[in-house]
């Protein structure tokens, strides 16, 4: 069977995300795809932090989207500033019923659910240096290729993820 005609394999959540967080991430990725971006979830950065969603725009910019499913989730997580060193733009993505007044103005804002999303506030740009851009882009490419390999050939890709 050709891969072009194969039934898509479901991507399994890793168990750390709540149903709300998975729903928000789905909407975010649909928005990003509609804008021509490629994205991966749960990408481990050189700092050891894991970006919820990272996107590569058609122009080569890197965006990180931090998903927050609830106010408690936001309050429990103070590491969001660490992501700025690995992207050109940083966004929070939250469900439509989230109290957005608590979210920092220096980050972009995406409202999302399991069906789609929209950018409620653009993220300020802070351009990455060339060496950092190359390193993050290579990490992104390797993760995406390894994950695709694992979907197509689970036995052959053992140990290749991220």
DRENZA-855241 format. One record per residue: x, y, z of N, C-alpha, C in turn; residue in three letters; chain; residue number from 1. Coordinates in nm, 2 decimals, always signed. Example, Ala and Ser with C-alpha at 12.3 -4.5 7.8 and 13.67 -1.06 7.14 Angstrom:
+--------+--------+--------+--------+--------+--------+--------+--------+--------+------+------+-------+
:   n_px :   n_py :   n_pz :  ca_px :  ca_py :  ca_pz :   c_px :   c_py :   c_pz : mimi : roro : mimar :
+--------+--------+--------+--------+--------+--------+--------+--------+--------+------+------+-------+
:  +1.32 :  -0.57 :  +0.78 :  +1.23 :  -0.45 :  +0.78 :  +1.32 :  -0.33 :  +0.78 :  ALA :    A :     1 :
:  +1.28 :  -0.22 :  +0.71 :  +1.37 :  -0.11 :  +0.71 :  +1.29 :  +0.00 :  +0.79 :  SER :    A :     2 :
+--------+--------+--------+--------+--------+--------+--------+--------+--------+------+------+-------+
END
This chain:
+--------+--------+--------+--------+--------+--------+--------+--------+--------+------+------+-------+
:   n_px :   n_py :   n_pz :  ca_px :  ca_py :  ca_pz :   c_px :   c_py :   c_pz : mimi : roro : mimar :
+--------+--------+--------+--------+--------+--------+--------+--------+--------+------+------+-------+
:  +0.08 :  -0.12 :  +0.00 :  +0.00 :  +0.00 :  +0.00 :  +0.09 :  +0.12 :  +0.00 :  UNK :    A :     1 :
:  +0.06 :  +0.22 :  -0.08 :  +0.13 :  +0.34 :  -0.09 :  +0.10 :  +0.43 :  +0.03 :  UNK :    A :     2 :
:  +0.20 :  +0.50 :  +0.08 :  +0.18 :  +0.59 :  +0.19 :  +0.09 :  +0.70 :  +0.16 :  UNK :    A :     3 :
:  +0.07 :  +0.74 :  +0.03 :  -0.02 :  +0.84 :  -0.01 :  -0.16 :  +0.80 :  +0.02 :  UNK :    A :     4 :
:  -0.19 :  +0.67 :  +0.02 :  -0.32 :  +0.62 :  +0.03 :  -0.35 :  +0.55 :  +0.16 :  UNK :    A :     5 :
:  -0.25 :  +0.55 :  +0.25 :  -0.26 :  +0.48 :  +0.38 :  -0.35 :  +0.55 :  +0.47 :  UNK :    A :     6 :
:  -0.42 :  +0.48 :  +0.55 :  -0.50 :  +0.55 :  +0.66 :  -0.41 :  +0.61 :  +0.76 :  UNK :    A :     7 :
:  -0.44 :  +0.74 :  +0.79 :  -0.35 :  +0.81 :  +0.89 :  -0.36 :  +0.74 :  +1.02 :  UNK :    A :     8 :
:  -0.24 :  +0.73 :  +1.08 :  -0.23 :  +0.67 :  +1.22 :  -0.26 :  +0.78 :  +1.32 :  UNK :    A :     9 :
:  -0.33 :  +0.74 :  +1.42 :  -0.36 :  +0.84 :  +1.53 :  -0.23 :  +0.87 :  +1.61 :  UNK :    A :    10 :
:  -0.22 :  +1.00 :  +1.64 :  -0.11 :  +1.04 :  +1.73 :  -0.16 :  +1.03 :  +1.87 :  UNK :    A :    11 :
:  -0.08 :  +0.95 :  +1.95 :  -0.13 :  +0.92 :  +2.09 :  -0.07 :  +1.03 :  +2.18 :  UNK :    A :    12 :
:  -0.16 :  +1.08 :  +2.27 :  -0.11 :  +1.17 :  +2.37 :  -0.02 :  +1.10 :  +2.47 :  UNK :    A :    13 :
:  +0.08 :  +1.17 :  +2.53 :  +0.17 :  +1.10 :  +2.62 :  +0.12 :  +1.09 :  +2.76 :  UNK :    A :    14 :
:  +0.00 :  +1.13 :  +2.79 :  -0.06 :  +1.11 :  +2.92 :  -0.05 :  +1.23 :  +3.01 :  UNK :    A :    15 :
:  +0.04 :  +1.33 :  +2.98 :  +0.06 :  +1.44 :  +3.07 :  -0.04 :  +1.55 :  +3.05 :  UNK :    A :    16 :
:  -0.11 :  +1.55 :  +2.94 :  -0.20 :  +1.66 :  +2.91 :  -0.34 :  +1.63 :  +2.95 :  UNK :    A :    17 :
:  -0.41 :  +1.73 :  +2.99 :  -0.55 :  +1.72 :  +3.02 :  -0.63 :  +1.71 :  +2.89 :  UNK :    A :    18 :
:  -0.76 :  +1.67 :  +2.90 :  -0.84 :  +1.67 :  +2.77 :  -0.85 :  +1.82 :  +2.72 :  UNK :    A :    19 :
:  -0.86 :  +1.91 :  +2.81 :  -0.87 :  +2.05 :  +2.77 :  -0.74 :  +2.10 :  +2.70 :  UNK :    A :    20 :
:  -0.63 :  +2.06 :  +2.76 :  -0.50 :  +2.10 :  +2.69 :  -0.48 :  +2.04 :  +2.56 :  UNK :    A :    21 :
:  -0.52 :  +1.91 :  +2.54 :  -0.52 :  +1.84 :  +2.41 :  -0.61 :  +1.91 :  +2.31 :  UNK :    A :    22 :
:  -0.73 :  +1.95 :  +2.36 :  -0.82 :  +2.02 :  +2.27 :  -0.76 :  +2.16 :  +2.22 :  UNK :    A :    23 :
:  -0.71 :  +2.23 :  +2.32 :  -0.65 :  +2.36 :  +2.28 :  -0.53 :  +2.34 :  +2.18 :  UNK :    A :    24 :
:  -0.45 :  +2.24 :  +2.21 :  -0.33 :  +2.22 :  +2.12 :  -0.38 :  +2.18 :  +1.98 :  UNK :    A :    25 :
:  -0.49 :  +2.10 :  +1.97 :  -0.55 :  +2.07 :  +1.84 :  -0.59 :  +2.19 :  +1.76 :  UNK :    A :    26 :
:  -0.66 :  +2.28 :  +1.83 :  -0.71 :  +2.40 :  +1.77 :  -0.59 :  +2.49 :  +1.72 :  UNK :    A :    27 :
:  -0.49 :  +2.50 :  +1.81 :  -0.37 :  +2.58 :  +1.78 :  -0.30 :  +2.52 :  +1.65 :  UNK :    A :    28 :
:  -0.29 :  +2.39 :  +1.64 :  -0.22 :  +2.33 :  +1.53 :  -0.30 :  +2.35 :  +1.40 :  UNK :    A :    29 :
:  -0.43 :  +2.35 :  +1.41 :  -0.51 :  +2.37 :  +1.29 :  -0.49 :  +2.52 :  +1.25 :  UNK :    A :    30 :
:  -0.49 :  +2.61 :  +1.34 :  -0.47 :  +2.75 :  +1.30 :  -0.33 :  +2.77 :  +1.24 :  UNK :    A :    31 :
:  -0.23 :  +2.71 :  +1.30 :  -0.09 :  +2.72 :  +1.24 :  -0.09 :  +2.66 :  +1.10 :  UNK :    A :    32 :
:  -0.15 :  +2.54 :  +1.08 :  -0.15 :  +2.48 :  +0.95 :  -0.22 :  +2.57 :  +0.85 :  UNK :    A :    33 :
:  -0.33 :  +2.63 :  +0.89 :  -0.40 :  +2.72 :  +0.79 :  -0.32 :  +2.84 :  +0.75 :  UNK :    A :    34 :
:  -0.22 :  +2.87 :  +0.84 :  -0.13 :  +2.98 :  +0.81 :  +0.00 :  +2.94 :  +0.74 :  UNK :    A :    35 :
:  +0.00 :  +2.81 :  +0.70 :  +0.12 :  +2.76 :  +0.63 :  +0.23 :  +2.71 :  +0.71 :  UNK :    A :    36 :
:  +0.21 :  +2.70 :  +0.84 :  +0.32 :  +2.66 :  +0.94 :  +0.32 :  +2.51 :  +0.95 :  UNK :    A :    37 :
:  +0.44 :  +2.46 :  +0.98 :  +0.46 :  +2.32 :  +1.02 :  +0.47 :  +2.33 :  +1.17 :  UNK :    A :    38 :
:  +0.42 :  +2.23 :  +1.25 :  +0.43 :  +2.23 :  +1.39 :  +0.45 :  +2.09 :  +1.45 :  UNK :    A :    39 :
:  +0.51 :  +2.09 :  +1.56 :  +0.53 :  +1.97 :  +1.64 :  +0.49 :  +2.00 :  +1.79 :  UNK :    A :    40 :
:  +0.45 :  +1.90 :  +1.86 :  +0.42 :  +1.92 :  +2.00 :  +0.53 :  +1.86 :  +2.09 :  UNK :    A :    41 :
:  +0.53 :  +1.91 :  +2.21 :  +0.62 :  +1.85 :  +2.31 :  +0.77 :  +1.84 :  +2.26 :  UNK :    A :    42 :
:  +0.82 :  +1.94 :  +2.21 :  +0.96 :  +1.94 :  +2.16 :  +1.05 :  +1.98 :  +2.27 :  UNK :    A :    43 :
:  +1.15 :  +1.89 :  +2.30 :  +1.25 :  +1.92 :  +2.40 :  +1.35 :  +2.01 :  +2.35 :  UNK :    A :    44 :
:  +1.37 :  +2.12 :  +2.42 :  +1.46 :  +2.23 :  +2.38 :  +1.60 :  +2.20 :  +2.44 :  UNK :    A :    45 :
:  +1.70 :  +2.27 :  +2.40 :  +1.84 :  +2.25 :  +2.45 :  +1.84 :  +2.28 :  +2.60 :  UNK :    A :    46 :
:  +1.75 :  +2.36 :  +2.65 :  +1.75 :  +2.39 :  +2.79 :  +1.69 :  +2.27 :  +2.88 :  UNK :    A :    47 :
:  +1.63 :  +2.17 :  +2.81 :  +1.56 :  +2.07 :  +2.88 :  +1.41 :  +2.09 :  +2.89 :  UNK :    A :    48 :
:  +1.37 :  +2.21 :  +2.87 :  +1.23 :  +2.24 :  +2.87 :  +1.16 :  +2.19 :  +2.75 :  UNK :    A :    49 :
:  +1.03 :  +2.16 :  +2.76 :  +0.95 :  +2.10 :  +2.65 :  +0.85 :  +2.21 :  +2.61 :  UNK :    A :    50 :
:  +0.86 :  +2.25 :  +2.48 :  +0.76 :  +2.34 :  +2.42 :  +0.63 :  +2.26 :  +2.39 :  UNK :    A :    51 :
:  +0.52 :  +2.32 :  +2.44 :  +0.39 :  +2.25 :  +2.41 :  +0.37 :  +2.24 :  +2.26 :  UNK :    A :    52 :
:  +0.38 :  +2.35 :  +2.19 :  +0.37 :  +2.35 :  +2.04 :  +0.48 :  +2.44 :  +1.99 :  UNK :    A :    53 :
:  +0.55 :  +2.40 :  +1.89 :  +0.65 :  +2.49 :  +1.83 :  +0.62 :  +2.48 :  +1.68 :  UNK :    A :    54 :
:  +0.62 :  +2.60 :  +1.62 :  +0.58 :  +2.61 :  +1.47 :  +0.70 :  +2.67 :  +1.40 :  UNK :    A :    55 :
:  +0.71 :  +2.62 :  +1.27 :  +0.81 :  +2.68 :  +1.18 :  +0.72 :  +2.75 :  +1.07 :  UNK :    A :    56 :
:  +0.73 :  +2.88 :  +1.06 :  +0.65 :  +2.95 :  +0.97 :  +0.71 :  +2.94 :  +0.82 :  UNK :    A :    57 :
:  +0.63 :  +2.97 :  +0.72 :  +0.68 :  +2.96 :  +0.59 :  +0.80 :  +3.05 :  +0.56 :  UNK :    A :    58 :
:  +0.82 :  +3.15 :  +0.64 :  +0.94 :  +3.24 :  +0.63 :  +1.06 :  +3.19 :  +0.71 :  UNK :    A :    59 :
:  +1.04 :  +3.08 :  +0.79 :  +1.15 :  +3.03 :  +0.87 :  +1.16 :  +3.08 :  +1.01 :  UNK :    A :    60 :
:  +1.05 :  +3.16 :  +1.05 :  +1.05 :  +3.20 :  +1.19 :  +1.00 :  +3.09 :  +1.28 :  UNK :    A :    61 :
:  +1.04 :  +3.09 :  +1.40 :  +1.00 :  +2.99 :  +1.50 :  +0.91 :  +3.05 :  +1.61 :  UNK :    A :    62 :
:  +0.79 :  +2.99 :  +1.62 :  +0.70 :  +3.04 :  +1.72 :  +0.68 :  +2.93 :  +1.83 :  UNK :    A :    63 :
:  +0.67 :  +2.96 :  +1.95 :  +0.64 :  +2.87 :  +2.06 :  +0.51 :  +2.91 :  +2.12 :  UNK :    A :    64 :
:  +0.42 :  +2.81 :  +2.13 :  +0.29 :  +2.83 :  +2.19 :  +0.28 :  +2.74 :  +2.32 :  UNK :    A :    65 :
:  +0.26 :  +2.81 :  +2.43 :  +0.25 :  +2.75 :  +2.56 :  +0.10 :  +2.73 :  +2.59 :  UNK :    A :    66 :
:  +0.05 :  +2.61 :  +2.60 :  -0.09 :  +2.58 :  +2.63 :  -0.12 :  +2.59 :  +2.78 :  UNK :    A :    67 :
:  -0.22 :  +2.66 :  +2.81 :  -0.27 :  +2.67 :  +2.95 :  -0.41 :  +2.63 :  +2.95 :  UNK :    A :    68 :
:  -0.45 :  +2.53 :  +3.02 :  -0.58 :  +2.48 :  +3.02 :  -0.67 :  +2.54 :  +3.13 :  UNK :    A :    69 :
:  -0.61 :  +2.60 :  +3.23 :  -0.68 :  +2.66 :  +3.34 :  -0.60 :  +2.76 :  +3.41 :  UNK :    A :    70 :
:  -0.66 :  +2.84 :  +3.50 :  -0.59 :  +2.94 :  +3.58 :  -0.49 :  +2.87 :  +3.67 :  UNK :    A :    71 :
:  -0.53 :  +2.76 :  +3.73 :  -0.43 :  +2.68 :  +3.82 :  -0.31 :  +2.64 :  +3.74 :  UNK :    A :    72 :
:  -0.33 :  +2.59 :  +3.61 :  -0.22 :  +2.55 :  +3.53 :  -0.13 :  +2.67 :  +3.50 :  UNK :    A :    73 :
:  -0.18 :  +2.79 :  +3.48 :  -0.10 :  +2.90 :  +3.45 :  -0.02 :  +2.94 :  +3.58 :  UNK :    A :    74 :
:  -0.09 :  +2.94 :  +3.69 :  -0.02 :  +2.98 :  +3.82 :  +0.09 :  +2.89 :  +3.86 :  UNK :    A :    75 :
:  +0.07 :  +2.76 :  +3.83 :  +0.17 :  +2.66 :  +3.87 :  +0.29 :  +2.66 :  +3.78 :  UNK :    A :    76 :
:  +0.29 :  +2.74 :  +3.67 :  +0.40 :  +2.73 :  +3.58 :  +0.47 :  +2.86 :  +3.55 :  UNK :    A :    77 :
:  +0.58 :  +2.89 :  +3.61 :  +0.65 :  +3.01 :  +3.60 :  +0.76 :  +3.01 :  +3.50 :  UNK :    A :    78 :
:  +0.78 :  +2.90 :  +3.42 :  +0.89 :  +2.88 :  +3.33 :  +0.87 :  +2.94 :  +3.19 :  UNK :    A :    79 :
:  +0.76 :  +3.00 :  +3.17 :  +0.73 :  +3.04 :  +3.03 :  +0.83 :  +3.14 :  +2.98 :  UNK :    A :    80 :
:  +0.89 :  +3.22 :  +3.06 :  +0.99 :  +3.32 :  +3.01 :  +1.11 :  +3.24 :  +2.95 :  UNK :    A :    81 :
:  +1.14 :  +3.12 :  +3.00 :  +1.25 :  +3.05 :  +2.95 :  +1.24 :  +3.01 :  +2.80 :  UNK :    A :    82 :
:  +1.12 :  +3.01 :  +2.75 :  +1.09 :  +2.97 :  +2.61 :  +1.13 :  +3.08 :  +2.51 :  UNK :    A :    83 :
:  +1.13 :  +3.20 :  +2.56 :  +1.16 :  +3.32 :  +2.47 :  +1.30 :  +3.31 :  +2.40 :  UNK :    A :    84 :
:  +1.39 :  +3.24 :  +2.47 :  +1.53 :  +3.23 :  +2.41 :  +1.53 :  +3.13 :  +2.29 :  UNK :    A :    85 :
:  +1.42 :  +3.06 :  +2.26 :  +1.42 :  +2.96 :  +2.16 :  +1.32 :  +2.99 :  +2.05 :  UNK :    A :    86 :
:  +1.26 :  +3.11 :  +2.04 :  +1.16 :  +3.14 :  +1.94 :  +1.17 :  +3.29 :  +1.90 :  UNK :    A :    87 :
:  +1.11 :  +3.32 :  +1.79 :  +1.10 :  +3.46 :  +1.74 :  +0.97 :  +3.52 :  +1.80 :  UNK :    A :    88 :
:  +0.87 :  +3.44 :  +1.83 :  +0.75 :  +3.49 :  +1.89 :  +0.70 :  +3.39 :  +1.99 :  UNK :    A :    89 :
:  +0.64 :  +3.43 :  +2.10 :  +0.59 :  +3.35 :  +2.20 :  +0.44 :  +3.38 :  +2.23 :  UNK :    A :    90 :
:  +0.36 :  +3.28 :  +2.23 :  +0.22 :  +3.29 :  +2.26 :  +0.17 :  +3.20 :  +2.37 :  UNK :    A :    91 :
:  +0.07 :  +3.24 :  +2.44 :  -0.01 :  +3.15 :  +2.52 :  -0.13 :  +3.11 :  +2.44 :  UNK :    A :    92 :
:  -0.18 :  +2.99 :  +2.46 :  -0.30 :  +2.95 :  +2.40 :  -0.39 :  +2.89 :  +2.51 :  UNK :    A :    93 :
:  -0.51 :  +2.94 :  +2.52 :  -0.60 :  +2.91 :  +2.62 :  -0.74 :  +2.88 :  +2.57 :  UNK :    A :    94 :
:  -0.83 :  +2.81 :  +2.64 :  -0.96 :  +2.79 :  +2.60 :  -1.04 :  +2.92 :  +2.60 :  UNK :    A :    95 :
:  -1.15 :  +2.93 :  +2.52 :  -1.23 :  +3.05 :  +2.52 :  -1.28 :  +3.10 :  +2.65 :  UNK :    A :    96 :
:  -1.30 :  +3.01 :  +2.75 :  -1.36 :  +3.06 :  +2.87 :  -1.25 :  +3.10 :  +2.98 :  UNK :    A :    97 :
:  -1.13 :  +3.10 :  +2.94 :  -1.02 :  +3.13 :  +3.03 :  -1.02 :  +3.28 :  +3.06 :  UNK :    A :    98 :
:  -0.99 :  +3.32 :  +3.18 :  -0.99 :  +3.46 :  +3.23 :  -0.85 :  +3.52 :  +3.18 :  UNK :    A :    99 :
:  -0.85 :  +3.58 :  +3.06 :  -0.73 :  +3.62 :  +3.00 :  -0.66 :  +3.74 :  +3.06 :  UNK :    A :   100 :
:  -0.73 :  +3.81 :  +3.15 :  -0.67 :  +3.93 :  +3.22 :  -0.54 :  +3.90 :  +3.29 :  UNK :    A :   101 :
:  -0.52 :  +3.78 :  +3.34 :  -0.41 :  +3.74 :  +3.42 :  -0.28 :  +3.71 :  +3.33 :  UNK :    A :   102 :
:  -0.30 :  +3.69 :  +3.20 :  -0.19 :  +3.66 :  +3.11 :  -0.11 :  +3.78 :  +3.08 :  UNK :    A :   103 :
:  +0.02 :  +3.76 :  +3.08 :  +0.11 :  +3.88 :  +3.05 :  +0.10 :  +3.94 :  +2.92 :  UNK :    A :   104 :
:  +0.10 :  +4.07 :  +2.91 :  +0.08 :  +4.14 :  +2.79 :  +0.20 :  +4.12 :  +2.69 :  UNK :    A :   105 :
:  +0.32 :  +4.08 :  +2.74 :  +0.44 :  +4.07 :  +2.66 :  +0.44 :  +3.94 :  +2.58 :  UNK :    A :   106 :
:  +0.33 :  +3.86 :  +2.59 :  +0.31 :  +3.74 :  +2.51 :  +0.19 :  +3.75 :  +2.42 :  UNK :    A :   107 :
:  +0.20 :  +3.68 :  +2.31 :  +0.08 :  +3.68 :  +2.22 :  -0.03 :  +3.59 :  +2.29 :  UNK :    A :   108 :
:  -0.15 :  +3.60 :  +2.23 :  -0.26 :  +3.52 :  +2.29 :  -0.34 :  +3.46 :  +2.18 :  UNK :    A :   109 :
:  -0.36 :  +3.33 :  +2.20 :  -0.44 :  +3.25 :  +2.10 :  -0.56 :  +3.19 :  +2.18 :  UNK :    A :   110 :
:  -0.68 :  +3.21 :  +2.14 :  -0.80 :  +3.14 :  +2.20 :  -0.83 :  +3.02 :  +2.11 :  UNK :    A :   111 :
:  -0.84 :  +2.90 :  +2.17 :  -0.85 :  +2.78 :  +2.09 :  -0.94 :  +2.68 :  +2.16 :  UNK :    A :   112 :
:  -1.00 :  +2.59 :  +2.08 :  -1.07 :  +2.47 :  +2.13 :  -1.03 :  +2.36 :  +2.03 :  UNK :    A :   113 :
:  -1.10 :  +2.25 :  +2.04 :  -1.07 :  +2.13 :  +1.96 :  -1.10 :  +2.15 :  +1.81 :  UNK :    A :   114 :
:  -1.17 :  +2.26 :  +1.77 :  -1.21 :  +2.28 :  +1.63 :  -1.12 :  +2.38 :  +1.56 :  UNK :    A :   115 :
:  -1.07 :  +2.47 :  +1.63 :  -0.99 :  +2.58 :  +1.57 :  -0.94 :  +2.68 :  +1.67 :  UNK :    A :   116 :
:  -0.89 :  +2.79 :  +1.62 :  -0.83 :  +2.89 :  +1.71 :  -0.82 :  +3.02 :  +1.63 :  UNK :    A :   117 :
:  -0.80 :  +3.13 :  +1.71 :  -0.77 :  +3.26 :  +1.64 :  -0.67 :  +3.33 :  +1.73 :  UNK :    A :   118 :
:  -0.59 :  +3.42 :  +1.67 :  -0.50 :  +3.50 :  +1.74 :  -0.57 :  +3.62 :  +1.79 :  UNK :    A :   119 :
:  -0.58 :  +3.63 :  +1.93 :  -0.65 :  +3.74 :  +1.99 :  -0.55 :  +3.86 :  +2.01 :  UNK :    A :   120 :
:  -0.43 :  +3.83 :  +2.02 :  -0.32 :  +3.93 :  +2.04 :  -0.19 :  +3.88 :  +1.98 :  UNK :    A :   121 :
:  -0.14 :  +3.96 :  +1.89 :  -0.01 :  +3.92 :  +1.82 :  +0.10 :  +3.92 :  +1.93 :  UNK :    A :   122 :
:  +0.19 :  +3.83 :  +1.90 :  +0.31 :  +3.82 :  +1.99 :  +0.42 :  +3.92 :  +1.94 :  UNK :    A :   123 :
:  +0.48 :  +3.99 :  +2.03 :  +0.59 :  +4.08 :  +1.99 :  +0.71 :  +3.99 :  +1.93 :  UNK :    A :   124 :
:  +0.78 :  +4.05 :  +1.84 :  +0.89 :  +3.97 :  +1.78 :  +1.02 :  +4.00 :  +1.85 :  UNK :    A :   125 :
:  +1.09 :  +3.90 :  +1.87 :  +1.23 :  +3.91 :  +1.93 :  +1.31 :  +3.81 :  +1.85 :  UNK :    A :   126 :
:  +1.38 :  +3.85 :  +1.75 :  +1.45 :  +3.77 :  +1.66 :  +1.56 :  +3.69 :  +1.72 :  UNK :    A :   127 :
:  +1.57 :  +3.56 :  +1.68 :  +1.67 :  +3.47 :  +1.73 :  +1.80 :  +3.50 :  +1.66 :  UNK :    A :   128 :
:  +1.91 :  +3.48 :  +1.72 :  +2.04 :  +3.49 :  +1.66 :  +2.05 :  +3.37 :  +1.56 :  UNK :    A :   129 :
:  +2.14 :  +3.38 :  +1.46 :  +2.15 :  +3.28 :  +1.35 :  +2.18 :  +3.14 :  +1.41 :  UNK :    A :   130 :
:  +2.28 :  +3.13 :  +1.50 :  +2.32 :  +3.00 :  +1.55 :  +2.21 :  +2.94 :  +1.63 :  UNK :    A :   131 :
:  +2.14 :  +3.01 :  +1.71 :  +2.03 :  +2.96 :  +1.79 :  +1.92 :  +2.91 :  +1.69 :  UNK :    A :   132 :
:  +1.89 :  +2.99 :  +1.59 :  +1.78 :  +2.96 :  +1.49 :  +1.81 :  +2.83 :  +1.43 :  UNK :    A :   133 :
:  +1.94 :  +2.81 :  +1.38 :  +1.98 :  +2.69 :  +1.32 :  +1.96 :  +2.57 :  +1.41 :  UNK :    A :   134 :
:  +2.01 :  +2.58 :  +1.54 :  +2.00 :  +2.47 :  +1.63 :  +1.86 :  +2.43 :  +1.66 :  UNK :    A :   135 :
:  +1.77 :  +2.53 :  +1.68 :  +1.63 :  +2.50 :  +1.71 :  +1.56 :  +2.44 :  +1.58 :  UNK :    A :   136 :
:  +1.59 :  +2.49 :  +1.47 :  +1.53 :  +2.44 :  +1.34 :  +1.58 :  +2.30 :  +1.32 :  UNK :    A :   137 :
:  +1.70 :  +2.27 :  +1.34 :  +1.75 :  +2.13 :  +1.33 :  +1.68 :  +2.04 :  +1.43 :  UNK :    A :   138 :
:  +1.67 :  +2.08 :  +1.55 :  +1.60 :  +2.00 :  +1.65 :  +1.45 :  +1.97 :  +1.61 :  UNK :    A :   139 :
:  +1.39 :  +2.07 :  +1.56 :  +1.25 :  +2.06 :  +1.51 :  +1.25 :  +1.96 :  +1.39 :  UNK :    A :   140 :
:  +1.33 :  +1.98 :  +1.30 :  +1.34 :  +1.89 :  +1.18 :  +1.36 :  +1.74 :  +1.22 :  UNK :    A :   141 :
:  +1.46 :  +1.72 :  +1.30 :  +1.49 :  +1.58 :  +1.35 :  +1.37 :  +1.52 :  +1.42 :  UNK :    A :   142 :
:  +1.31 :  +1.60 :  +1.51 :  +1.19 :  +1.55 :  +1.58 :  +1.08 :  +1.51 :  +1.49 :  UNK :    A :   143 :
:  +1.05 :  +1.60 :  +1.40 :  +0.94 :  +1.58 :  +1.30 :  +0.97 :  +1.45 :  +1.21 :  UNK :    A :   144 :
:  +1.09 :  +1.44 :  +1.16 :  +1.12 :  +1.33 :  +1.08 :  +1.12 :  +1.20 :  +1.16 :  UNK :    A :   145 :
:  +1.18 :  +1.20 :  +1.28 :  +1.18 :  +1.08 :  +1.36 :  +1.04 :  +1.04 :  +1.40 :  UNK :    A :   146 :
:  +0.95 :  +1.13 :  +1.43 :  +0.81 :  +1.10 :  +1.46 :  +0.74 :  +1.04 :  +1.34 :  UNK :    A :   147 :
:  +0.76 :  +1.10 :  +1.22 :  +0.70 :  +1.04 :  +1.10 :  +0.75 :  +0.90 :  +1.08 :  UNK :    A :   148 :
:  +0.88 :  +0.88 :  +1.09 :  +0.94 :  +0.75 :  +1.08 :  +0.87 :  +0.65 :  +1.17 :  UNK :    A :   149 :
:  +0.86 :  +0.69 :  +1.30 :  +0.80 :  +0.60 :  +1.40 :  +0.65 :  +0.56 :  +1.36 :  UNK :    A :   150 :
:  +0.58 :  +0.66 :  +1.30 :  +0.44 :  +0.62 :  +1.25 :  +0.44 :  +0.53 :  +1.14 :  UNK :    A :   151 :
:  +0.54 :  +0.54 :  +1.05 :  +0.54 :  +0.46 :  +0.93 :  +0.61 :  +0.32 :  +0.95 :  UNK :    A :   152 :
:  +0.70 :  +0.32 :  +1.05 :  +0.78 :  +0.20 :  +1.07 :  +0.82 :  +0.19 :  +1.22 :  UNK :    A :   153 :
:  +0.72 :  +0.16 :  +1.31 :  +0.74 :  +0.16 :  +1.45 :  +0.86 :  +0.08 :  +1.50 :  UNK :    A :   154 :
:  +0.89 :  -0.04 :  +1.44 :  +1.00 :  -0.12 :  +1.48 :  +1.13 :  -0.06 :  +1.43 :  UNK :    A :   155 :
:  +1.14 :  +0.00 :  +1.32 :  +1.26 :  +0.05 :  +1.26 :  +1.30 :  +0.18 :  +1.32 :  UNK :    A :   156 :
:  +1.21 :  +0.25 :  +1.39 :  +1.24 :  +0.38 :  +1.44 :  +1.27 :  +0.38 :  +1.59 :  UNK :    A :   157 :
:  +1.28 :  +0.26 :  +1.65 :  +1.30 :  +0.25 :  +1.79 :  +1.42 :  +0.32 :  +1.84 :  UNK :    A :   158 :
:  +1.40 :  +0.41 :  +1.94 :  +1.51 :  +0.49 :  +1.99 :  +1.54 :  +0.62 :  +1.92 :  UNK :    A :   159 :
:  +1.46 :  +0.64 :  +1.81 :  +1.49 :  +0.76 :  +1.73 :  +1.41 :  +0.88 :  +1.76 :  UNK :    A :   160 :
:  +1.31 :  +0.87 :  +1.85 :  +1.23 :  +0.98 :  +1.88 :  +1.30 :  +1.09 :  +1.96 :  UNK :    A :   161 :
:  +1.27 :  +1.22 :  +1.92 :  +1.33 :  +1.34 :  +1.98 :  +1.48 :  +1.31 :  +1.99 :  UNK :    A :   162 :
+--------+--------+--------+--------+--------+--------+--------+--------+--------+------+------+-------+
END
